[in-house]
Amino acid sequence: MTDLPPLFDALDLDVAVLPGFPDVHETYRLLRDQKDMVCGAYALTYLLRAYGVNEVDGDPVTIDRVAEIAGTTLEPHNADRQALIEDRIATGELPSERAATWYMHDYFDGDFGVVEDEGGTSAEGLVEACETASGGRVEAIPVPAVRDAEIQLDAARFDALLGAMATGAVPAQPILNYNLRHTLAPAGLLGHKYNVVALLAQWDDPSYFRTMDWDVGHFTTVAARVARAGSDERYLVVRDSYKTFGWDGYHLQPESYVRRGLVRADDHRDGGVLLVTPAADTVRTWLADHGLEPGLWDNGSAYTTGTHD
């Protein structure tokens, strides 16, 4: 009789889901893939909706509206496509009410500036958009990874912050702003070997997988933290604005890789975490008690004053 090969060993995983998951997931799942340049506004939009902020100045809270308030900027290729669509509307070829449906990834419903390079949304813009859209009921408290040339989101503080959010001690939803090239490529086409079985098999050595070759900043949120008994490697369940990544937009990223992307030690831009919260005083007190100082960072994207005034 031939001996059968052993099965994969049982795994003892500890999953800490951040508070508010059902509400955030419900607003997130209704969105399509993001358009260019709006990943920050995309994340803030579904968090605002989850907190019950659904209107701004009598209009629905949409990604384009939040991006407009945040001073999001487009790049020339976006502006060229926008101009083409607007020309079709002007000539009657395209019904204006169908533009966002027929050109879902190219049409922007708002007034956006154009820059030659590094369009997108700044941390400052998102702080402003959160305050404005919510009428001050929700704040986005910025915590830079690097402060005065010193890393303040070191491994210990990042661990403490994530743990406090998972337990509810910090009542906030995090928006992470990091360089993508430090993280795993979370799709078959991009990552080749990235799948749940391989992730479990290579839990302690994520260097087995390809990292992203996009040297750009990105905004995502965090749904959960996952730890494995006997392992020092923890993973974040990231909620992405690209629904083709991972599993309907959710994917696993090594916590250490994400933190490295926040610090961005090897490029000319900076990263950090926005803590989106209706309880700003509680969050600020916790930050002060744990040696974390709020402040803005420069992620390379220009900030232009929104048109909400």
N, C-alpha and C positions, 0 to 999 in steps of 0.2 A: 504494500500500500504506500502510495506516495504522500509524503507530508504536505499539507497545504501551507502556503505562505501566510505569515501572520498578518492580521489586519492592522490598520493604523491605530496607534495608541489613543486611548481616551484623552480628551483635553479638558482641563479645568480652567474655564474662562470666566473672568469677572467683568461683566458689562455694566457700566454706569451710564445710564441714559440721562441726559440733561433734562431738568424740569421743563415742562411746556411742550414736550415733543409732539403730542397729538395735534396741538393747535398750530405749531410751526409747520409740521408735515402737511397738514391739510391745505394751508395757503401755498406752500412750496409746490405741491404736486400739481396744482392747477396751471403752473407756468410752463411755457415751452423753453427750449434752449435760448440762452441769451443772445442778443445781438452784440456786435463789436462794441467795445469800450464801456459797456454798462454793467460789468460784473458787480461792482460795488453797489450801484443803485438797485440791481436785481436782488442782492441779498437783503439790503435794507427794506425793500418793498415788502417782501414776504414776512419779515420780522415785524414791521409796523402793522401789517394786516393781522398777524397773529396776536398782537397786543390790542387789537380792536380799533386801530386807526385806519379807517377806510375812505375818508374824504379829506381833501385839502382845498380850502377856499371854495367849497361846494362841488368840486370835481373829484372823480374817483382817484384813489391812490394807485397810480400805475408806475411801471418801471420808467417809462419815458418822462412822466411828470416828476418823479423823484430825481432822475438824472438831470433834468433841466434845472431844478432847484439847486442841485449839488454842483452846478457849473461844469458838468461833464463836457469834454471836448472831443470832437471827431478828428479823424485824419483825412487827408485829401481823397483817398479812395472811397471813404464813406460819403464824403460830400459830393463826389461825382455821381455816385449811385442815387443819392438823395435828390440831386438836381434832375437826373433822368426821370425819376418817378414823379417829381413835381411838374415836370414838363408834360408828362402823359396826363396828369390830372388837369393841367391848364388847357390842354387841347381837347379834353373830353374823352380821350381814349380809356382813361381809368377813372372809375367812380371814386371820389375822395374817401367815401366811407368803406371802400374795399382795399385801400392802399395797405393798411396794416396787416390784412389777411393775405393778399396776393404777394406782398413783398415783406413777409414777416421778419426776415433777417436783415433787411436793408432800409426800411422806411422808419424814420424817426418823427414822432408826432410832438414837435416842440421846437424851440429856438436854441440851437447849439453852436458854440464857437468851433472854429477849425484851427488846428495847429499842424505844423509840418511833421512832427515826430512826437511819440509818446503821448498820444491822446489817452483819454480815459477819465477816471474820477479820482480826485485827491481825498485824503483822509479829512482834510479841513472841509471839503465840500459835503461829505457825508455827515459830519457833525452838524453843519448848518442845515442840511436837508432834514435830518431827524428832528431837530428843534422846530423847524418851520412847519413841516408836514403834520407833526403831532400837536402843534400849538403849545409846546413846552411840556406836554404830558410824558413824553419819552425822551431820554437823552442818549446820545452816543458818546461815551467817555473814552477818549483816545489814550492808549497806553503804548508808548513807543518801545520797541525792542531795545533800542540803543538811546541812551540819554547822556548828553554831554560827553560823547565819545566813549562812554562806558556801557557795557551790556547790562541792562537791568532785567531783561527777561532771560536770565540764566536758567539752567535746567531745574534748579530747586524752586525758583519763584514761578516759573511756568507750570511746574507740577502743582504747586500750591494753588495757583489761580484756577487751573482746570479742575482740581479737586473741590475747591470751594464753590465753583459754579455747579458741579455735579451734585453736591449736597444741598444746594440752595443757600449756602452762607453768603454767596455773592449772587444776588437775584438779577442775573443778566444773561442775555444771549450774546455770544461772542461772534464778531466778524473778524476773521483773520486776513491780514494783507501780507502776502509772502511772495517770494520769487519761485515760480513754478519749477524751475530746473533743478531744485533741490528735492523734489518730491517724485514719487513713483508714477510712471505713466499708467493711468488706470483704465485702459481700454485695450481690447484685443489688437486693434490696428497699431496703437501706439506702444503698447507694452509687451505684446506677443505672449509672454509667459504669465501675465497678470490674470489670475483667477483664484477663486476662494480656496481650492484644494492646495494649490501651490503656495498661497499665503500661509496656510496653516502648517504646511510642511517646512517652510523656510522662515518661520516666525522669528527666530533668533538672528537670522542673517538676511535682512531685506536687500542687501547689496546684490543678491542674486537677480533682482529685477532691474529692468531699465528705468532710468529716471527721465523726466520730461526734457526735451531738447528745446523748449520754449523759454528763452531768457527774458521773461516778462513778469510783471507783477500781476497778482490775481487776488480776488476777494472770495472767500468761502465762509461758511458757518460750520459749526461742530454740532453733531447730533449726540455723540456718545464717546466714551473712552473704553478701551478694551485692554485688559491685562490678562496674562497667562501665568498660571501658577509655576513658580520655578524659573521664570524668565524676567530679565531686566528690561526687555523691549516691550513698550506699550504702544498701542495704536489708537489713532483717532478715527472715528467714523465721520468723514467729511461729507458735507451736503454741498454739492457743486452746482454751478449755473449751467454746466454742460450735462444734459440728461443722458447723453450717450456714454458718459464716463461711468465705470463701475456698474452699479445696479440701479437703474433709473436715477442716476445722479449721485447716489451714495457710494462712497468707496473708502477703503481702509488706507491710512497713511501712517507710517511710523512717526510717533510723536517727536522723536529726536530730529527727523528730517524736516518736519514742519517748522520746528523751532529754528533750525539752521536757516530755513527760508525766510523766517521773520527777521532774523538778525542781518542777513544779506551782507556778510562781512567782505565778500569779494566783488561787489559792484558799487556803483556810485549812488545807489538809491537806498532808501530805508523802508522798514516795515514795522508792523505793530498790530495791536488788537484793539478793536472798538467794542466796548461793552455797552450793549444796547439795553437800556433799563428804564423802568418807570420809578425806580427807587434809587436815585442818584446819590443821595446822602449816605445811604447804607453802603453802597459800592465804594464811594470815595473814602469813607472811614476805613473799610477793609484794606484798601490799597495803601493808605497811609500807615496803617498798622503793620503792613508786610513789606515796607520799603519800596513800594512801586509808585512812581510819580507820573501823573497824567501829563500829556503833552502831545502836540502834533508831530508828524513826521513827513518827510518829503519822499513820496514814492515815484517821483518823476513826472507825474501827470499834472498838467496845469490846472489851477483853480481860477475859474472865471465866475463872477457874480451871477447868480441865477436870475431869472426873469420874473420872480414871484412878487417883486416889490410893486 
